[in-house]
Amino acid sequence: MTEPQIKPLALVTGASSGIGFELAKQFAEHGYDVVVNAEDAGIEKAAMLVQASGAQVIPVQADLRTEQGVAQLWSRVQELGRPLEAAAINAGVGQSGSFVDTDWADDLSIMQLNVVSTAALLKLALVEMTARDSGRVLVTSSIASTMPGAYQPVYNASKSFVQSLTEAVQTELKDKKSSVTVTALMPGPTDTDFFDRAGLDDTSMGQGPKDPADEVAAQGFEAMMAGERKVVAASKAVKAQAAANKVLPDAVKAAAHKVMAKPKD
């Protein structure tokens, strides 16, 4: 009798809904087993839905805003005793409001999740992958990384950090002639609960058109598998905005972002 083939293992954070949930489905549908993470109990239901594709799905409820949460998630990955072949570092939050009006605790929470946990998990994954010279990482950045975020300043700044870190690491891996790849996923407004959680419902951005999360995830997954440096997903409008942001002055981009993100009341 032949032994059952062991599937490659992937990790997806922020996977209870939205882009993360759709990325987990992409991995499962393409032959991966998946460790899925979120801070909320919805990760259990999400795991059940993803495993309908025939994958083994391991849910880990952990708050990545804390050092303990990152350690808890990574320990669970290591306990499986299997090489991590892919990771989608996707968890992130935002908040509406001017910098002088938002609570520092909320600002810090954004930075802990979007910046600190992203950098920590990227380092942990890459140390493991480069030791084997095998693996792929997808980091969810944002089109927001290309513009100053008036009325969403900490979120945009956090995504600028993520984008800069990702591109720097890409260059270092190339310099080492590593087979490991890192891809930046740069979505625009996407149909998820991000806007409601961030208090952006009463803004032009929150009320405007949004790309389907499954299309964003599919384009991100495809780009990761192809080893691309980045992908702007998913609609032509978002891709056009990314192109325009390459040439527009920062002051103009900040003013445009104010129009999109300032509450209407």
C-alpha positions in Angstrom: 0.0 0.0 0.0 1.2 3.5 -0.8 1.3 6.0 1.9 -1.1 9.0 1.6 0.6 12.0 0.1 1.2 14.8 2.5 0.0 18.2 1.2 2.1 21.3 1.5 1.3 23.5 4.5 0.2 27.2 4.3 -0.5 29.8 6.9 -3.2 32.6 6.5 -3.7 35.3 9.1 -6.9 37.4 9.3 -8.7 34.5 7.8 -12.1 34.6 9.5 -13.6 36.8 6.8 -12.8 39.0 3.8 -9.6 38.7 1.8 -8.0 36.3 4.4 -10.9 33.9 4.2 -10.8 33.9 0.4 -7.0 33.4 0.5 -7.5 30.3 2.7 -10.0 29.0 0.2 -7.5 29.5 -2.6 -4.8 27.5 -0.8 -7.3 24.7 0.1 -8.5 24.5 -3.5 -5.0 24.4 -4.8 -3.9 21.4 -2.7 -2.6 22.9 0.5 -3.4 22.2 4.1 -3.9 25.5 5.9 -3.4 26.9 9.4 -5.9 29.8 9.7 -5.7 32.6 12.3 -7.9 35.4 13.5 -8.5 37.0 16.9 -12.3 36.3 16.9 -14.2 33.1 17.4 -15.4 33.2 13.8 -12.2 31.5 12.8 -13.7 28.2 13.8 -16.6 28.5 11.4 -14.3 29.8 8.7 -12.1 26.7 9.1 -15.1 24.4 8.7 -16.1 26.2 5.5 -12.5 26.1 4.1 -12.0 22.4 4.8 -15.0 21.6 2.6 -12.4 21.7 -0.2 -10.8 18.6 1.2 -8.0 20.3 3.0 -6.9 19.8 6.6 -7.6 23.2 8.2 -6.2 24.1 11.6 -7.8 27.1 13.3 -5.8 29.2 15.8 -7.6 31.9 17.6 -4.9 34.4 18.7 -4.6 38.1 18.9 -1.6 39.1 16.8 -1.6 42.6 18.4 0.3 41.0 21.3 3.6 39.3 21.4 1.9 36.3 23.1 -0.5 36.0 20.2 2.2 35.9 17.6 4.1 33.3 19.7 1.0 31.2 20.1 0.3 31.1 16.4 3.9 30.3 15.4 4.2 27.6 18.1 1.1 25.9 16.6 2.7 26.0 13.2 5.9 24.4 14.5 4.0 21.8 16.5 2.7 20.3 13.2 6.3 19.3 12.4 5.9 20.1 8.7 7.7 22.7 6.6 5.8 25.9 6.0 5.6 26.2 2.2 3.5 29.3 2.0 2.3 32.1 4.2 -0.3 34.9 3.6 0.3 37.6 6.2 -2.9 39.4 5.8 -4.3 40.5 9.2 -4.8 44.2 9.5 -7.1 46.9 10.8 -7.8 50.6 10.2 -9.5 53.5 11.9 -11.3 56.7 10.6 -10.5 60.1 12.1 -7.9 62.8 12.3 -4.7 62.1 14.1 -5.3 64.6 16.9 -8.8 63.2 17.6 -8.1 59.4 17.7 -7.2 57.7 20.9 -3.5 56.7 21.2 -4.5 53.2 22.3 -6.3 52.7 19.0 -3.4 54.1 17.0 -1.1 51.8 18.8 -3.4 48.8 18.2 -3.2 49.4 14.5 0.6 49.6 14.6 0.9 46.5 16.7 -1.2 44.4 14.3 -0.3 46.0 10.9 3.4 46.7 11.5 4.8 44.7 14.4 3.0 41.4 13.9 3.5 41.6 10.1 7.2 42.1 10.5 7.5 39.4 13.2 5.7 36.7 11.2 7.5 37.7 8.0 10.8 37.2 9.8 9.8 33.9 11.4 8.5 32.5 8.1 11.5 33.6 6.1 14.1 32.3 8.5 12.4 28.9 8.3 11.9 29.0 4.5 15.4 30.3 3.6 17.0 27.6 5.7 15.3 25.1 3.3 15.5 27.4 0.3 11.9 26.8 -0.4 8.7 28.8 0.2 6.4 31.6 -0.9 5.1 34.6 1.1 2.2 36.9 0.3 2.0 40.1 2.3 -1.2 42.1 2.2 -0.2 45.7 1.7 -2.6 48.2 0.2 -3.0 50.9 -2.5 -3.1 53.1 0.7 0.7 52.5 1.0 1.2 54.8 -2.0 -0.5 57.9 -0.5 -0.6 60.0 2.7 -3.8 59.0 4.5 -5.5 62.2 5.7 -8.3 61.1 8.1 -6.8 57.6 8.1 -3.2 58.5 8.9 -1.9 55.7 11.0 -3.4 53.0 8.7 -1.8 54.4 5.6 1.5 54.9 7.3 1.4 51.3 8.5 0.8 50.0 5.0 3.7 52.2 3.7 5.9 50.4 6.3 4.6 47.1 5.1 5.3 47.9 1.4 8.7 49.3 2.1 9.7 46.3 4.2 8.4 43.8 1.6 10.3 45.4 -1.2 13.5 45.6 0.8 13.3 41.9 1.7 12.7 41.1 -2.0 16.0 42.7 -2.9 17.8 40.9 -0.1 16.5 37.5 -1.1 17.5 38.2 -4.7 21.0 39.2 -3.6 21.2 35.9 -1.7 20.1 34.0 -4.8 17.3 32.5 -2.7 14.5 30.5 -4.2 12.1 32.0 -1.6 9.8 34.6 -3.0 7.8 37.5 -1.3 4.9 39.1 -3.0 3.0 42.3 -2.0 -0.7 42.2 -2.5 -2.0 45.8 -2.9 -5.8 45.9 -3.0 -7.9 49.0 -3.2 -11.3 49.3 -1.5 -12.6 45.7 -1.1 -16.0 44.4 -0.1 -15.1 43.3 3.4 -16.1 44.4 7.0 -12.9 46.5 7.1 -14.9 49.8 6.5 -17.5 49.1 9.2 -14.8 48.1 11.7 -12.7 51.2 10.9 -15.7 53.6 11.2 -15.5 54.5 7.5 -19.1 53.8 6.6 -20.0 57.6 6.6 -17.2 58.4 4.0 -17.0 58.5 0.2 -14.5 55.6 0.4 -16.9 53.5 2.6 -19.9 54.2 0.4 -18.1 53.9 -2.9 -17.5 50.9 -5.2 -15.5 48.0 -3.9 -13.8 45.0 -5.5 -15.0 41.5 -4.6 -12.8 39.9 -2.0 -12.6 36.6 -3.9 -11.2 38.4 -7.0 -8.6 40.2 -4.9 -7.5 36.9 -3.2 -7.4 35.0 -6.5 -5.1 37.7 -8.1 -2.9 37.7 -5.0 -2.6 33.9 -4.9 -1.8 33.8 -8.6 0.9 36.5 -8.2 2.4 34.7 -5.2 2.6 31.4 -7.1 4.2 33.1 -10.0 6.8 34.7 -7.7 5.8 38.3 -8.7 7.0 41.2 -6.6 3.6 42.8 -6.3 0.1 42.8 -7.6 -2.4 45.7 -7.6 -5.8 44.0 -7.2 -8.4 43.7 -8.5 -10.2 46.2 -10.8 -8.9 48.4 -13.6 -9.9 51.5 -11.5 -7.6 50.4 -8.7 -4.7 49.7 -11.1 -5.2 53.1 -12.7 -5.1 54.8 -9.3 -1.8 53.0 -8.5 -0.4 54.2 -11.8 -1.5 57.8 -11.1 0.0 57.7 -7.5 3.4 57.1 -9.0 3.5 60.6 -10.5 1.1 62.7 -8.4 2.7 64.9 -5.7 2.2 63.8 -2.1 0.2 67.0 -1.2 -2.2 66.2 -4.0 -2.6 62.6 -3.0 -3.2 63.7 0.7 -5.9 66.1 -0.4 -7.6 63.4 -2.6 -7.5 61.0 0.3 -9.1 63.6 2.6 -12.1 63.7 0.2 -12.4 59.9 0.3 -11.9 59.4 4.0 -13.3 62.4 5.8 -16.6 61.6 7.5 -19.5 63.4 5.8 -21.1 64.6 9.0 
